[in-house]
Amino acid sequence: MKTAVKLTQQSVIGEIESVLDTYPYQPYQQAFAIPDLRQELIDYVLNRIPCLFSAIAPEKDCLIDYKLPRSPLEQQLHLQKLIHQGISSIFQEKSECISTHLCETVHPGCEPSHWFG
């Protein structure tokens, strides 16, 4: 008997991390560090790609991949394109929420000093 393991979400999360690393820390990485926005980005991408499953044969302990007909490079480029689109779309939709959340974050160097009384 074979067991199906869903690989898509793991792949997407890893690729989102890689793509976000190419964006400036502020505001993009900060915005998508917010758990709800990160999950929304994951959902955005997952809803636009087919699921990839691997079959694991327990008696043989081997992994059999069921892949999309695209080449691995085409798959990665397509996934990256969807992530960039998702970042742009979510950032536009949630810009007010993002700016409010990021403004609430206190930056010690930006706050006036109370030391002098």
C-alpha positions as a Markdown table, in Angstrom:
| # | Residue | x | y | z |
|---|---|---|---|---|
| 1 | Met | 0.0 | 0.0 | 0.0 |
| 2 | Lys | 1.2 | 3.5 | -0.8 |
| 3 | Thr | 0.8 | 6.7 | 1.2 |
| 4 | Ala | 0.2 | 10.0 | -0.5 |
| 5 | Val | 2.1 | 13.0 | 0.9 |
| 6 | Lys | 1.1 | 16.5 | -0.1 |
| 7 | Leu | 4.3 | 18.3 | -1.2 |
| 8 | Thr | 2.8 | 21.5 | -2.7 |
| 9 | Gln | 2.5 | 23.5 | 0.5 |
| 10 | Gln | 6.0 | 22.8 | 1.6 |
| 11 | Ser | 7.4 | 23.7 | -1.8 |
| 12 | Val | 5.3 | 26.9 | -1.9 |
| 13 | Ile | 6.4 | 28.0 | 1.6 |
| 14 | Gly | 10.0 | 27.5 | 0.7 |
| 15 | Glu | 9.8 | 29.4 | -2.5 |
| 16 | Ile | 7.9 | 32.2 | -0.8 |
| 17 | Glu | 10.8 | 32.6 | 1.6 |
| 18 | Ser | 13.3 | 32.7 | -1.2 |
| 19 | Val | 11.3 | 35.2 | -3.2 |
| 20 | Leu | 10.6 | 37.5 | -0.2 |
| 21 | Asp | 14.3 | 37.5 | 0.5 |
| 22 | Thr | 14.7 | 39.4 | -2.8 |
| 23 | Tyr | 12.4 | 42.2 | -1.6 |
| 24 | Pro | 13.3 | 45.1 | 0.7 |
| 25 | Tyr | 12.9 | 44.4 | 4.4 |
| 26 | Gln | 10.7 | 47.4 | 4.8 |
| 27 | Pro | 7.8 | 47.2 | 4.0 |
| 28 | Tyr | 7.6 | 43.9 | 2.1 |
| 29 | Gln | 9.3 | 41.4 | 4.4 |
| 30 | Gln | 7.9 | 43.2 | 7.5 |
| 31 | Ala | 4.4 | 43.0 | 6.0 |
| 32 | Phe | 4.6 | 39.4 | 5.1 |
| 33 | Ala | 6.0 | 38.5 | 8.5 |
| 34 | Ile | 2.4 | 39.2 | 9.8 |
| 35 | Pro | 1.0 | 35.7 | 10.1 |
| 36 | Asp | -2.4 | 36.5 | 8.5 |
| 37 | Leu | -0.8 | 38.2 | 5.5 |
| 38 | Arg | 1.8 | 35.3 | 5.1 |
| 39 | Gln | -1.1 | 32.8 | 5.1 |
| 40 | Glu | -3.0 | 34.9 | 2.6 |
| 41 | Leu | 0.0 | 34.8 | 0.3 |
| 42 | Ile | 0.4 | 31.0 | 0.7 |
| 43 | Asp | -3.3 | 30.6 | 0.0 |
| 44 | Tyr | -3.1 | 32.9 | -3.0 |
| 45 | Val | -0.4 | 30.8 | -4.6 |
| 46 | Leu | -1.8 | 27.4 | -3.6 |
| 47 | Asn | -5.2 | 28.3 | -5.2 |
| 48 | Arg | -3.5 | 28.9 | -8.5 |
| 49 | Ile | -1.4 | 25.8 | -8.9 |
| 50 | Pro | -2.3 | 22.1 | -9.0 |
| 51 | Cys | -1.3 | 20.0 | -6.0 |
| 52 | Leu | 1.8 | 17.8 | -6.3 |
| 53 | Phe | 1.6 | 14.4 | -4.6 |
| 54 | Ser | 4.3 | 11.9 | -4.0 |
| 55 | Ala | 3.6 | 8.3 | -3.3 |
| 56 | Ile | 5.6 | 6.5 | -0.6 |
| 57 | Ala | 5.7 | 2.8 | -0.7 |
| 58 | Pro | 6.2 | 1.8 | 3.0 |
| 59 | Glu | 7.6 | -1.6 | 2.2 |
| 60 | Lys | 10.3 | -0.2 | -0.1 |
| 61 | Asp | 10.7 | 3.1 | 1.7 |
| 62 | Cys | 11.0 | 4.8 | -1.6 |
| 63 | Leu | 9.5 | 8.0 | -3.0 |
| 64 | Ile | 7.7 | 8.1 | -6.4 |
| 65 | Asp | 7.0 | 11.6 | -7.7 |
| 66 | Tyr | 4.0 | 12.6 | -9.8 |
| 67 | Lys | 5.1 | 15.8 | -11.5 |
| 68 | Leu | 3.5 | 18.4 | -13.7 |
| 69 | Pro | 4.3 | 18.1 | -17.4 |
| 70 | Arg | 6.5 | 21.2 | -17.2 |
| 71 | Ser | 10.2 | 21.1 | -16.7 |
| 72 | Pro | 11.4 | 21.8 | -13.2 |
| 73 | Leu | 12.8 | 25.2 | -14.3 |
| 74 | Glu | 9.4 | 26.1 | -15.8 |
| 75 | Gln | 7.6 | 25.0 | -12.7 |
| 76 | Gln | 9.9 | 27.2 | -10.5 |
| 77 | Leu | 9.6 | 30.2 | -12.8 |
| 78 | His | 5.8 | 29.8 | -12.8 |
| 79 | Leu | 5.7 | 29.5 | -9.0 |
| 80 | Gln | 7.9 | 32.6 | -8.6 |
| 81 | Lys | 5.7 | 34.6 | -11.0 |
| 82 | Leu | 2.6 | 33.6 | -9.0 |
| 83 | Ile | 4.4 | 34.6 | -5.7 |
| 84 | His | 5.3 | 38.0 | -7.2 |
| 85 | Gln | 1.7 | 38.5 | -8.4 |
| 86 | Gly | 0.4 | 37.5 | -5.0 |
| 87 | Ile | 2.7 | 39.9 | -3.2 |
| 88 | Ser | 1.7 | 42.8 | -5.4 |
| 89 | Ser | -2.0 | 42.0 | -5.2 |
| 90 | Ile | -2.1 | 41.5 | -1.4 |
| 91 | Phe | 0.0 | 44.6 | -0.9 |
| 92 | Gln | -2.4 | 46.7 | -2.9 |
| 93 | Glu | -5.5 | 45.2 | -1.3 |
| 94 | Lys | -4.2 | 45.5 | 2.3 |
| 95 | Ser | -2.1 | 48.6 | 2.0 |
| 96 | Glu | -4.1 | 50.5 | 4.6 |
| 97 | Cys | -4.0 | 47.6 | 7.1 |
| 98 | Ile | -0.2 | 47.1 | 6.4 |
| 99 | Ser | 0.6 | 50.7 | 7.0 |
| 100 | Thr | -1.4 | 50.8 | 10.2 |
| 101 | His | 0.3 | 47.6 | 11.5 |
| 102 | Leu | 3.8 | 48.8 | 10.5 |
| 103 | Cys | 3.2 | 52.2 | 12.1 |
| 104 | Glu | 2.2 | 50.6 | 15.4 |
| 105 | Thr | 5.6 | 48.9 | 15.5 |
| 106 | Val | 7.8 | 50.9 | 17.8 |
| 107 | His | 11.3 | 51.6 | 16.5 |
| 108 | Pro | 13.5 | 52.5 | 19.5 |
| 109 | Gly | 15.7 | 54.9 | 17.4 |
| 110 | Cys | 12.7 | 56.8 | 16.1 |
| 111 | Glu | 11.0 | 57.4 | 19.4 |
| 112 | Pro | 11.8 | 60.7 | 21.3 |
| 113 | Ser | 14.0 | 60.1 | 24.3 |
| 114 | His | 12.4 | 60.6 | 27.8 |
| 115 | Trp | 15.8 | 60.4 | 29.4 |
| 116 | Phe | 16.3 | 64.2 | 29.6 |
| 117 | Gly | 13.0 | 64.6 | 31.5 |
